[in-house]
Amino acid sequence: MKEGDIVRFAKWEDVSSLSSKQWSLAKKDYIGVLVKHDKLMGTAHVMYEGELLRIRSVFVEKAGKKDLQKNDPEFCGACGCTPCDCGFGSY
């Protein structure tokens, strides 16, 4: 991961009930922009909804194309266009 990457992450509130051995399996439902990754301290600074969050690196990973599409309300699952202009499903 490098600065400026789109990342998906888990918030501490969502994983605090898990044991530390299961942290890497935590569900990462949030999408943000990586501002800083401090490998020595094991932290990542992520911009999320106008707020800068400091999160343990184990809760952060680089987001892929499907993560971005899943969070886009205008994404058309039938044809893959954003916004949908194919008209598929409107018959």
MDAnalysis code that builds the backbone (N, CA, C; Angstrom):
import MDAnalysis as mda
import numpy as np

u = mda.Universe.empty(273, n_residues=91, atom_resindex=np.repeat(np.arange(91), 3), trajectory=True)
u.add_TopologyAttr("name", ["N", "CA", "C"] * 91)
u.add_TopologyAttr("resid", np.arange(1, 92))
u.add_TopologyAttr("resname", ["MET", "LYS", "GLU", "GLY", "ASP", "ILE", "VAL", "ARG", "PHE", "ALA", "LYS", "TRP", "GLU", "ASP", "VAL", "SER", "SER", "LEU", "SER", "SER", "LYS", "GLN", "TRP", "SER", "LEU", "ALA", "LYS", "LYS", "ASP", "TYR", "ILE", "GLY", "VAL", "LEU", "VAL", "LYS", "HIS", "ASP", "LYS", "LEU", "MET", "GLY", "THR", "ALA", "HIS", "VAL", "MET", "TYR", "GLU", "GLY", "GLU", "LEU", "LEU", "ARG", "ILE", "ARG", "SER", "VAL", "PHE", "VAL", "GLU", "LYS", "ALA", "GLY", "LYS", "LYS", "ASP", "LEU", "GLN", "LYS", "ASN", "ASP", "PRO", "GLU", "PHE", "CYS", "GLY", "ALA", "CYS", "GLY", "CYS", "THR", "PRO", "CYS", "ASP", "CYS", "GLY", "PHE", "GLY", "SER", "TYR"])
u.atoms.positions = np.array([
    [0.842, -1.170, 0.000],
    [0.000, 0.000, 0.000],
    [0.890, 1.235, 0.000],
    [0.439, 2.243, -0.733],
    [1.162, 3.510, -0.734],
    [0.174, 4.657, -0.578],
    [0.678, 5.808, -0.235],
    [-0.174, 6.971, -0.007],
    [-0.998, 7.287, -1.245],
    [-2.271, 7.579, -1.039],
    [-3.176, 7.894, -2.138],
    [-3.978, 6.705, -2.630],
    [-3.642, 5.507, -2.184],
    [-4.384, 4.303, -2.587],
    [-5.777, 4.300, -1.962],
    [-6.718, 3.739, -2.685],
    [-8.046, 3.494, -2.138],
    [-7.937, 2.203, -1.325],
    [-8.377, 2.247, -0.079],
    [-8.254, 1.090, 0.810],
    [-9.613, 0.737, 1.409],
    [-9.743, -0.507, 1.804],
    [-10.898, -0.929, 2.592],
    [-10.378, -1.259, 3.979],
    [-11.219, -1.003, 4.975],
    [-10.743, -1.180, 6.341],
    [-11.886, -1.512, 7.277],
    [-11.511, -1.969, 8.456],
    [-12.461, -2.260, 9.528],
    [-12.229, -1.251, 10.645],
    [-13.291, -0.842, 11.280],
    [-13.174, 0.057, 12.425],
    [-13.003, -0.780, 13.692],
    [-12.363, -0.181, 14.689],
    [-12.088, -0.887, 15.937],
    [-13.370, -1.379, 16.593],
    [-14.444, -0.588, 16.507],
    [-15.715, -0.977, 17.125],
    [-16.228, -2.312, 16.570],
    [-15.904, -2.593, 15.300],
    [-16.384, -3.817, 14.654],
    [-15.559, -5.046, 15.018],
    [-14.321, -4.852, 15.462],
    [-13.444, -6.002, 15.696],
    [-13.005, -6.143, 17.154],
    [-13.397, -5.238, 18.004],
    [-12.910, -5.269, 19.381],
    [-13.346, -6.526, 20.136],
    [-14.417, -7.166, 19.684],
    [-14.878, -8.371, 20.365],
    [-14.146, -9.637, 19.898],
    [-13.382, -9.548, 18.812],
    [-12.636, -10.700, 18.300],
    [-11.314, -10.855, 19.049],
    [-10.821, -12.079, 19.105],
    [-9.494, -12.270, 19.682],
    [-8.457, -11.785, 18.665],
    [-7.277, -11.455, 19.129],
    [-6.260, -10.876, 18.251],
    [-5.831, -11.827, 17.131],
    [-6.011, -13.116, 17.308],
    [-5.656, -14.075, 16.257],
    [-6.617, -14.017, 15.080],
    [-7.814, -13.470, 15.295],
    [-8.823, -13.398, 14.242],
    [-8.932, -12.010, 13.612],
    [-8.076, -11.069, 13.995],
    [-8.155, -9.713, 13.472],
    [-8.012, -9.655, 11.963],
    [-7.133, -10.467, 11.396],
    [-6.932, -10.424, 9.939],
    [-8.169, -10.905, 9.178],
    [-9.052, -11.636, 9.865],
    [-10.280, -12.128, 9.232],
    [-11.450, -11.162, 9.381],
    [-11.223, -10.033, 10.020],
    [-12.297, -9.061, 10.264],
    [-12.881, -8.555, 8.950],
    [-14.170, -8.336, 8.948],
    [-14.871, -7.843, 7.776],
    [-14.503, -6.375, 7.550],
    [-13.994, -6.062, 6.375],
    [-13.553, -4.703, 6.053],
    [-14.586, -4.061, 5.136],
    [-15.552, -3.385, 5.737],
    [-16.691, -2.838, 5.000],
    [-16.551, -1.377, 4.610],
    [-15.555, -0.681, 5.094],
    [-15.432, 0.753, 4.856],
    [-14.385, 1.029, 3.786],
    [-14.621, 2.069, 2.960],
    [-13.706, 2.461, 1.890],
    [-13.197, 3.863, 2.183],
    [-11.878, 4.062, 2.070],
    [-11.281, 5.370, 2.303],
    [-10.009, 5.530, 1.497],
    [-9.307, 6.631, 1.729],
    [-8.054, 6.927, 1.026],
    [-6.914, 6.879, 2.035],
    [-5.874, 6.143, 1.689],
    [-4.706, 6.031, 2.569],
    [-3.904, 7.326, 2.515],
    [-3.745, 7.972, 3.652],
    [-2.994, 9.218, 3.740],
    [-1.543, 8.926, 4.129],
    [-1.360, 8.023, 5.096],
    [-0.017, 7.685, 5.562],
    [-0.019, 6.251, 6.072],
    [1.065, 5.531, 5.772],
    [1.222, 4.166, 6.268],
    [2.547, 4.097, 7.015],
    [2.488, 3.992, 8.319],
    [3.677, 3.913, 9.155],
    [3.949, 2.442, 9.458],
    [4.857, 1.862, 8.696],
    [5.144, 0.436, 8.839],
    [5.829, 0.118, 10.172],
    [6.639, 1.026, 10.656],
    [7.344, 0.802, 11.914],
    [6.367, 0.714, 13.092],
    [5.416, 1.623, 13.139],
    [4.432, 1.651, 14.232],
    [3.229, 0.751, 13.954],
    [3.094, 0.261, 12.727],
    [1.982, -0.622, 12.392],
    [0.645, 0.093, 12.343],
    [0.656, 1.357, 11.880],
    [-0.581, 2.131, 11.795],
    [-0.782, 2.672, 10.395],
    [-2.023, 2.964, 10.091],
    [-2.381, 3.587, 8.820],
    [-3.309, 4.754, 9.116],
    [-3.099, 5.852, 8.420],
    [-3.964, 7.019, 8.547],
    [-4.855, 7.035, 7.307],
    [-6.163, 6.951, 7.518],
    [-7.123, 6.826, 6.418],
    [-8.119, 7.971, 6.481],
    [-8.346, 8.620, 5.314],
    [-9.363, 9.655, 5.215],
    [-10.681, 8.967, 4.877],
    [-11.664, 9.135, 5.770],
    [-12.970, 8.508, 5.594],
    [-14.055, 9.524, 5.927],
    [-14.870, 9.862, 4.945],
    [-15.977, 10.809, 5.098],
    [-15.528, 12.117, 5.748],
    [-14.410, 12.662, 5.273],
    [-13.902, 13.932, 5.764],
    [-13.209, 13.862, 7.106],
    [-13.005, 12.690, 7.629],
    [-12.388, 12.487, 8.937],
    [-11.121, 11.663, 8.768],
    [-10.057, 12.033, 9.457],
    [-8.799, 11.290, 9.398],
    [-8.769, 10.289, 10.544],
    [-8.740, 8.997, 10.188],
    [-8.750, 7.924, 11.179],
    [-7.363, 7.301, 11.272],
    [-6.940, 6.971, 12.475],
    [-5.683, 6.256, 12.691],
    [-6.048, 4.831, 13.085],
    [-5.640, 3.883, 12.247],
    [-6.077, 2.493, 12.374],
    [-4.856, 1.581, 12.362],
    [-4.940, 0.469, 13.073],
    [-3.879, -0.541, 12.995],
    [-3.811, -1.085, 11.572],
    [-2.602, -1.321, 11.092],
    [-2.399, -1.769, 9.713],
    [-3.074, -3.101, 9.405],
    [-3.247, -3.943, 10.405],
    [-3.864, -5.250, 10.181],
    [-5.327, -5.117, 9.745],
    [-5.945, -3.977, 10.026],
    [-7.344, -3.748, 9.656],
    [-7.494, -3.069, 8.303],
    [-6.401, -2.810, 7.590],
    [-6.433, -2.055, 6.344],
    [-5.823, -2.887, 5.224],
    [-6.469, -2.862, 4.056],
    [-5.889, -3.487, 2.872],
    [-6.337, -2.729, 1.632],
    [-5.541, -2.845, 0.575],
    [-5.831, -2.121, -0.650],
    [-7.146, -2.626, -1.245],
    [-7.979, -1.675, -1.654],
    [-9.276, -2.027, -2.229],
    [-9.121, -2.345, -3.714],
    [-9.958, -3.232, -4.185],
    [-9.962, -3.598, -5.591],
    [-11.151, -3.000, -6.320],
    [-11.257, -3.326, -7.584],
    [-12.325, -2.796, -8.432],
    [-13.710, -3.186, -7.909],
    [-13.861, -4.408, -7.445],
    [-15.165, -4.875, -6.958],
    [-15.590, -4.155, -5.685],
    [-14.632, -3.765, -4.851],
    [-14.971, -3.019, -3.637],
    [-15.576, -1.670, -3.985],
    [-15.024, -1.015, -4.989],
    [-15.531, 0.294, -5.395],
    [-16.907, 0.173, -6.041],
    [-17.100, -0.854, -6.854],
    [-18.387, -1.061, -7.509],
    [-19.473, -1.408, -6.501],
    [-19.125, -2.174, -5.491],
    [-20.101, -2.589, -4.483],
    [-20.665, -1.392, -3.728],
    [-19.852, -0.351, -3.532],
    [-20.275, 0.823, -2.781],
    [-20.834, 1.936, -3.662],
    [-20.909, 1.723, -4.972],
    [-21.430, 2.738, -5.881],
    [-22.904, 2.461, -6.163],
    [-23.825, 3.328, -5.718],
    [-25.252, 3.072, -5.920],
    [-25.685, 3.149, -7.385],
    [-24.885, 3.797, -8.245],
    [-25.242, 3.918, -9.655],
    [-24.671, 2.788, -10.512],
    [-23.902, 1.877, -9.924],
    [-23.273, 0.805, -10.691],
    [-24.311, -0.193, -11.172],
    [-24.245, -0.544, -12.451],
    [-25.166, -1.514, -13.055],
    [-24.505, -2.892, -13.019],
    [-25.061, -3.801, -12.264],
    [-24.509, -5.145, -12.161],
    [-24.693, -5.967, -13.422],
    [-25.657, -5.586, -14.268],
    [-25.935, -6.341, -15.489],
    [-24.890, -6.099, -16.563],
    [-24.522, -4.839, -16.768],
    [-23.599, -4.538, -17.861],
    [-22.270, -3.961, -17.392],
    [-22.205, -3.512, -16.141],
    [-20.958, -2.989, -15.602],
    [-20.730, -1.513, -15.856],
    [-21.750, -0.778, -16.267],
    [-21.565, 0.645, -16.530],
    [-21.971, 1.485, -15.314],
    [-21.372, 2.681, -15.209],
    [-21.702, 3.595, -14.124],
    [-21.826, 4.996, -14.705],
    [-22.901, 5.687, -14.635],
    [-24.232, 5.198, -14.256],
    [-24.798, 4.332, -15.376],
    [-25.808, 3.558, -15.043],
    [-26.376, 2.624, -16.010],
    [-27.054, 3.388, -17.155],
    [-26.602, 3.114, -18.382],
    [-27.215, 3.722, -19.555],
    [-27.661, 2.666, -20.563],
    [-27.605, 1.409, -20.162],
    [-27.942, 0.333, -21.092],
    [-29.445, 0.033, -21.083],
    [-30.136, 0.375, -19.988],
    [-31.562, 0.104, -19.896],
    [-31.899, -1.339, -19.581],
    [-30.897, -2.150, -19.282],
    [-31.133, -3.543, -18.984],
    [-31.927, -3.656, -17.693],
    [-32.957, -4.431, -17.703],
    [-33.770, -4.626, -16.522],
    [-34.901, -3.633, -16.376],
    [-34.995, -2.654, -17.276],
    [-36.051, -1.675, -17.189],
    [-37.219, -2.012, -18.114],
    [-37.224, -3.196, -18.655],
    [-38.292, -3.626, -19.564],
    [-39.504, -4.043, -18.776],
])
